[in-house]
Amino acid sequence: MKPLGLYIHIPFCRSKCRYCDFCSFPARDAERMDAYVERLCRDLTEKAALCREYTADTVYLGGGTPTILSAAQLSRVLGTVFRAYRVSPDCEITAECNPATGSADLFREMRAAGFNRLSVGLQSAHREELRALGRVHDFGGFLRTWEEAREAGFDNLNVDVMFGIPYQTPASFRETLERVCDLRPEHLSAYALTVEAGTPLERMLPKLPMPQEDDVAAMYLGMVDFLAERGLAQYEISNFAREGYQSRHNRKYWNTEEYLGFGPAAHSDFRGVRSGNARDLDGYLRGETIVCEENRPSPAERENEYVMLRLRLCEGVDERAFAARFGHGPDVFFGRLSPYCGGGFAKRTERGMALTPRGFLVSNAILADVVEFGG
Ligand code: SF4
């Protein structure tokens, strides 16, 4: 049996955050959410026929805000997965959650349905920073959600934070990290804010106090050390975990393993074909095929993709694993990466080569040198 990850997109949120460029719509219409769950379950059931020789070992409900759905709706989606797919007994089953959605009852019912990991979006512990992002919660609301999730039996919790956001300083970011670490999360994801074109945040930018580039770099590098001291070891550019708690689902992306995505904007990499769905919620609800990109990458494209994704991980590219997969060594890539070792941006490891935290900070520029994006 081959392992498979299932990604299920829930494209609804309480309201739209100012920086948001994800596929999410304000959850105003209960009927539409019901219809969406119905459609998802049909889609999951239909595609299961393609997966007879697979066992799902990770399921990830992302969004949007999956916990905007009711316990009955979430249980229905997961119940459909259990009925239609072979699911491993130790399957990692995650749902993303935002403070101010979810409740003690919802979390209890989710645990009973089989969810075993929650990812909670905090972003910042500071009201002013949250407001600038258009987030609707505060730290108190986050704490309640966190405690309710723990009480419901979730012993594998992630918290999302952001750096480089309006009003933020290295000191205020450190305080966010301190308050979060006091809660002993099993996992922490930290993303740099990117201001996407066309978002309300982009329009507001001239009026907002943004941290300087040097401060943002200091926030990132300071965070890597601080979290290590608090037991959260960095394992990927943006991800930190206690031992045994790395995200198994996300590791599939970085290891270029197979996964199937459901819903608008979801992507798949399955049986050698990469595909992506359009952000077409209406089309999806009408039962249309909304695949908007589909290709079978060449071996050269796969090599480049593999190196690009593996260099996101602290362990980097493993020489032997590369050779086992592609039939030759990664010498060409290592040759291009070597000059970065001198400046402390890359390093030789026991098994190959990897970027350092300083390298992660400028990884886009390094990857542009190392990887051929066109294959
Ligand atoms: S909670 Fe996340 S997905 Fe929803 S609007 Fe905010 S940033 Fe977008």
Boltz pocket constraint, residues with backbone or C-beta under 6 A from the ligand:
constraints:
  - pocket:
      binder: B
      contacts: [[A, 12], [A, 13], [A, 14], [A, 15], [A, 16], [A, 17], [A, 19], [A, 20], [A, 21], [A, 22], [A, 24], [A, 63], [A, 64], [A, 65], [A, 98], [A, 121]]
      max_distance: 6.0
